[in-house]
Amino acid sequence: MPEEELLQRITANPEIFGGKPIIRGMRISVELILSFMAQGESREDILADYPVRSPRYTMSLRVP
């Protein structure tokens, strides 16, 4: 998936989470997801804890 398409899944709004970037439509901060990934959490574990409404968002949680 092209980087531009991945970035379209991220949004920021000063009225939500103090303007921190979040996964569009989910109110889950990118910072939180990155923190889980840095701690070694797998994509599957993250998705189990924070189920997504649309399969296209699972690509936003790519783990190298």
N, C-alpha and C positions, 0 to 999 in steps of 0.2 A: 504494500500500500504506500503510495507516495506521501512524503512528509507533509505536503500541503493539505492532503485529505485528513491526515491524523490531526493536524493543528485545527481543522474545522470542528473537531469534536471537543475542543477546549474553549472555554469562554471565561470572561471575568466581568464582574459587576460590582461596583463599590458598595452596593447594598446587600451583597451576599458574601459571607465569609470575609468581610473587610476588603473585598476586591481581589482576594487571592484567586489564581486560576483554578477552575473546577472542570470536571467532566460535564459537558453540556447535558442538561436535563436530569442530572443525577444529584447535584449538590454534594459531590464528593470531591475534596480538593486534590489537585494534582500532587501537592506536597505530601499528602497522606499516602497516596499510591506509591510515590517514589520512596517514601520512608519504608513502607512494607517491602518493596523490592530490594532496597539497600540492606534490609535485615534478612534477606534470603527467602522471602515468601514467594511461592510459585504463583503464576497467573491463575492456576486453578483454585488455589487457596483464597486468593483475593476475590475472585469471582464468586466463590462459595459464600464469602462473608458479605459481599456487596453485589448481589445479583443485578445484572443489567437487563433493561427492558427490550433491547434490540441487539441482535447478533452483530451488527456492524460496530457496536461499541467494544466488543471483545477485542477487536483489532487495535483499539486504542491502548490496550493493556499488554502490548507485545513485550515479551521478555526475551532478550537476546540469548 
